[in-house]
Every structure is written in C-alpha cells, then in structure tokens.
Amino acid sequence: MTAEVAVMNRIGIALAADSAVTIGREANKIYTSADKLFQLSNVAPVGVMIYGNASLAGTPWETIIKSYRRRLGDSTFGSVEDYAKNILSFITGNFELLPSPLQERQVEAMIASIFLSLREEMRERIDAEAEKKSGLSDNDLPPLLSEVDGSRLEAIRSAEVIHNLPDDHRDKIRTHFQERMQEIRRQVFGNLPIPEETEHLLAEMVVELLVREYFGPFKCGLVVAGFGEKEYSPTLISYELEEVVLGIPRKREYLSHKIDENSDGCILAFAQKDPVEHFLQGIDPNLASFMRDSTEKIVTGAMELVINKLSVMDKGVADQLRNAIGPEIKDMLKKLFDEWSARTKNYWQPVLNTVSALPKDELASMSEALVNLTKFRRRVTPERETVGGPIDVAVITRALLLIPSK
C-alpha cells in the first residue's frame, strides 16, 4: 500500500511518497525500500508517482517508466496531459515491454479472482437460505446461483465502458479467452451444479469485466505532474489502471487539477488518503458519511413511525400527512447537509489560502508532513503499517525538477 500527496500553487508542485511495499493480498510481508517517485523526462519538469500494484501486466512500473524516459529522450510536449497520454500510448500494443504471455497470465488471475469472489458470495447466500428454510434441495441451488451472478453482472455493467476501445475488442476478448475462462470456471467452482444460464452469465461477466472501468485487487495508479512546454502553472493528471488485455490497458482518468484563474492552491492525496482528508475537513470521511446516513435514517424513520401510528386511527389523514411533509423533510435534510458542507469548507479553505502563498521549500515540507501523518496513523493503530519507510519528495517548478535520481 501507499500514501502519496501532491501540494500545488502557482510556484510549482511538491510530490511526496512513502517507500513501503506490501507482498500478498493480506500484506503479510512489508518492505520499506520501494521507489514510487520518478522523473518522467530528463529535460522537462515533469515527474510521475505510482501507487497500488507495483507492476502492470507483470512488468515493474520502474522498468516501464525508465524505458519510456529513454524512448522519450529530448522530446517535449506542450502539456502534462500530453505526457500522460503519450506514456499510455507507449504501453498500448508494446508486446516487447509487456509480453503477451505475461498479459494473459494476469488476465487469467483477474478472472480467477472474480470467480473466487463469486464462489464465496454464493456460499454465503446458500448458507443463509439454508438456515432460513431449514435446508435446501438441489433444485433450490440454480436460481440462487443465477441470482448472485446476475447481480454481479449488473454491478459490472453499471461501470463505464473503457474509452477508445476498438470496435471489435469485445469480440476478440470473447473468442481469445473462452476456453481458458471455462477451464478457470471448472477449477474454481468444481462440482457445483452450474446451470447453463449461469454459465452464460459467467462468460458475459468476464467480457464485461475486461472492457469496463470495474477495477479490483490488481489496480494501480499513475500520477503525472509538472509543466508542459506551453504551461506556466503546474498541472496534475492521474489514471487508474488494471492490467493489459490484448495489448490495450484497462484505464480510466482518476483525478486531475490545474492551477489557473479559478485555483491558486490545491492538496491532493492518493491511495491511503483518509488521514489527509481528516486533516483538511476536520472529520474522518467515513465518520462524516456515517453521520449523514444515520441522521437521514433517524429523521425519516421518526416520520414514518408517527405516520404509521396515525394510520391505525385514520389512514387517509396519515397518507395526506406523508405526502405533505415528506418533501419538506427531504428539503430540511438537504439544508442541514449543505450547512455541514459549508462548515467543512470553512475548515479547509484557510489551509488552501495558505498553500497558495507557500514558497517551494514549504510546499515540500507540507507534502512530506501529510504523508508522515498517514504513516503515524498506521503506526499507532492496530492496522498493518502499510505506509512507512523513508519519504521521497520532489519539487517541480517551471524550470526545475528536484528529485532523487531515479
């Protein structure tokens, strides 16, 4: 895991990243010597950070970035967005850097991962239904399995289709991975009685997974920041990626920001960012979300309780009351939540006002301090210390990139 922060103003941008790397999905092994912050160009003030999965299609990001930097040479682009698009173009169809066997191995791991997740969900659903009905027959299983698969397929289809895919990409995936998908299905589900309808759902699920922005445990992040040749204020653009399918990376734009007439300063956090958001907003984001949800439940629940009691005496009056005060309750809750948001803005806006005037050495100090905040949080809580080790900091101005030589 990782904690990374970018602090920007008109002078430049400071990037900070920890050096912890975890091995295994359960983070059973943690090392604190990973490089996550690099120069993207030898001649231009552009840097890059990585987080999440340290490799793409089995190839380390460090190898990808340094290979791209060598290919880039003395070439420059007008904007940071052009650099970001160019490195993605460098990855696309590059079978020398990302060999087909490695790409396919990682895709098969993704398929196995979602099948294992489905198997666990099916087991939980079967156990719940068996307990509710005091047992299940073989005839009860197929509808349950189809319902679980259908629900997951619907969730995957709710994600956006990855932009700029070739028109025939979906058909190529279906043909290329059909046999391997069936083999993985047999390995994962074993003798579970999978009906033909469910097999079809599983096949469609794999295809939809590989063409949509539905990312899982293999996800990684790429943050490109600095100045293009035609830019006089810093820009940051980030992408999330998860593996490469038939030469085309599964990607989506995640966050982007440009210092311009509408923005004098900005703080952006990536990966494990909850302590940074807590610092800026004055409250933990998960706690804030819980407070909003619980407040809404209490208010609407109290209203329903009163109306239900009234309906016992006069259902017509109860229905009129529900129709009359229902919209007013929603409006009241909206005003309350808007007031909370305004209070939160009053908390973080002075910080951004200060950031907009910081000199470059203070930008560096602040970005490092915010990563240290996440590091300290992980250290003094029962959670694994997935943020740690030395913190690398890069300061990028229009004419200068100060970063460890990587």
C-alpha positions, 0 to 999 in steps of 0.5 A: 500500500501507499500514501502519496500527496501532491501540494500545488500553487502557482510556484510549482508542485511538491510530490511526496511518497512513502517507500513501503511495499506490501507482498500478498493480498493480506500484506503479510510481508512489508518492505520499506525500500520501494521507489514510487517517485520518478522523473518522467523526462530528463529535460522537462519538469515533469515527474510521475508517482505510482501507487497500488500494484507495483507492476502492470501486466507483470512488468515493474512500473520502474522498468516501464517508466525508465524505458519510456524516459529513454524512448522519450529522450529530448522530446517535449510536449506542450502539456502534462496531459500530453505526457500522460497520454503519450506514456499510455500510448507507449504501453498500448500494443508494446508486446516487447515491454509487456509480453503477451504471455505475461498479459494473459497470465494476469488476465487469467488471475483477474478472472480467477479472482472474480470467480473466487469472489463469486464462489464465496458470495454464493456460499454465503447466500446458500448458507443463509437460505439454508438456515432460513428454510431449514435446508435446501434441495438441489433444485433450490441451488440454480436460481440462487446461483443465477441470482448472485451472478446476475447481480454481479453482472449488473454491478459490472455493467453499471461501470463505464465502458473503457474509452477508445476501445476498438470496435471489435475488442469485445469480440476478440476478448470473447473468442481469445479467452473462452476456453481458458475462462471455462477451464478457470470456471471448472477449477474454481467452482468444481462440482457445483451444479452450474446451470447453463444460464449461469454459465452464460452469465459467467462468460458475459461477466468476464467480457464485461469485466475486461472492457469496463472501468470495474477495477479490483485487487490488481489496480494501480495508479499513475500520477503525472505532474509538472509543466508542459512546454506551453504551461506556466502553472503546474498541472496534475493528471492521474489514471487508474489502471488494471492490467493489459488485455490484448495489448490495450490497458484497462484505464480510466482518468482518476483525478486531475487539477490545474492551477489557473484563474479559478485555483491558486492552491490545491492538496491532493492525496492518493491511495491511503488518503483518509488521514489527509482528508481528516486533516483538511475537513476536520472529520474522518470521511467515513465518520462524516458519511456515517453521520449523514446516513444515520441522521437521514435514517433517524429523521425519516424513520421518526416520520414514518413511525408517527405516520404509521401510528396515525394510520391505525386511527385514520389512514387517509389523514396519515397518507395526506400527512406523508405526502405533505411533509415528506418533501419538506423533510427531504428539503430540511435534510438537504439544508442541514447537509449543505450547512455541514458542507459549508462548515467543512469548507470553512475548515479547509479553505484557510489551509488552501489560502495558505498553500497558495502563498507557500514558497517551494521549500514549504510546499515540500515540507507540507507534502512530506508532513501529510504523508508522515501523518498517514504513516503515524496513523498506521503506526499507532493503530492496530492496522498493518503499517502499510505506509512507512519507510523513508519519504521521497519528495520532489519539487517541480517548478517551471524550470526545475525538477528536484528529485532523487535520481531515479 
